[in-house]
């Protein structure tokens, strides 16, 4: 019995990219992983408004897409760290541009940044 090779249908590259990094939390997760590995609990504190279920789902999807790695330390209590892969790190300049654009739009609209609240 031979396996049939199924060829993927043509797809828009923008759609393909947004399927990998789109959504409410993925871009922020990638941004917060830029300085190196981060533990799950730290990510929960950094990403405001995300439930544990949604955080876990987003991290799993990023891992499946090869953008994030998960390292499990066999110790008590168990420790899990997430880090960017080389492919994930390639997204940082684009997310940085989105961040700058968002800051400009917020300033023009008179919307205060969370970062301003923390330093006020």
C-alpha positions in Angstrom: 0.0 0.0 0.0 1.5 3.4 -1.0 0.8 6.7 0.7 -0.8 9.4 -1.4 0.9 12.8 -1.2 -1.6 15.6 -0.7 -0.4 18.8 -2.1 -1.3 21.9 -0.2 -3.7 24.3 -1.9 -2.2 27.7 -2.8 -2.6 30.2 0.0 -2.1 33.9 0.5 1.2 34.6 2.4 -0.4 37.3 4.5 -3.2 34.9 5.6 -0.6 32.2 6.3 1.5 34.6 8.5 -1.6 35.9 10.4 -2.7 32.3 11.1 0.6 31.8 12.8 0.8 35.0 14.9 -2.7 36.4 14.8 -5.0 36.5 17.7 -5.1 38.5 20.9 -2.1 37.0 22.7 0.4 35.5 20.3 2.1 38.8 19.3 2.4 39.8 23.0 3.8 36.4 23.9 6.5 36.7 21.2 7.3 40.2 22.3 7.8 39.2 26.0 10.0 36.3 25.0 12.5 38.5 23.2 15.0 38.8 26.1 15.3 35.0 26.7 13.4 32.2 28.3 10.5 33.0 30.5 8.6 30.8 32.9 4.9 30.2 32.5 4.0 32.0 35.7 5.9 35.1 34.6 4.0 35.1 31.2 0.7 34.9 33.1 1.7 38.1 35.0 3.0 39.8 31.8 0.0 39.2 29.6 -2.9 41.0 31.1 -6.4 39.7 30.6 -5.5 36.2 29.5 -7.0 33.1 31.2 -4.7 30.2 31.9 -6.5 28.1 29.3 -6.0 30.7 26.6 -2.4 31.3 27.5 -1.7 27.5 27.3 -3.5 27.3 24.0 -1.6 30.2 22.5 1.7 28.8 23.7 0.9 25.4 22.3 0.0 26.9 18.9 3.2 28.9 18.8 5.2 25.8 19.7 3.4 23.7 16.9 4.2 26.5 14.4 7.9 26.4 15.4 8.0 29.9 16.8 8.4 29.0 20.5 10.2 26.1 22.4 9.1 24.7 25.7 11.7 23.3 28.1 10.4 21.2 31.0 12.8 20.9 34.0 12.4 17.7 35.9 12.5 19.0 39.5 10.1 19.6 42.4 8.2 21.8 41.9 8.1 21.4 38.1 9.4 24.3 36.1 8.6 25.1 32.5 10.3 27.8 30.4 9.4 29.1 27.0 11.8 30.7 24.5 11.7 32.0 21.0 13.1 29.9 18.2 15.1 31.5 15.4 11.9 31.7 13.3 10.1 33.4 16.2 12.9 35.9 16.7 12.6 36.9 13.1 9.1 38.4 14.0 10.5 40.8 16.6 11.2 43.7 14.2 7.7 43.5 12.8 6.1 43.4 16.2 8.3 46.3 17.2 6.9 48.3 14.2 3.4 47.4 15.2 4.2 48.6 18.8 5.4 51.9 17.5 2.4 52.4 15.3 0.1 51.5 18.2 1.9 54.0 20.5 1.4 56.8 17.8 -2.3 55.9 17.4 -2.9 55.9 21.2 -1.1 59.2 21.6 -3.2 60.8 18.8 -6.4 59.4 20.4 -5.4 60.4 23.9 -5.3 56.9 25.2 -2.9 56.3 28.0 -0.4 53.4 27.8 -0.2 50.7 30.5 3.5 51.6 30.7 2.6 55.2 31.5 0.4 53.9 34.3 3.2 51.9 35.8 5.7 54.8 35.8 3.2 57.4 37.0 
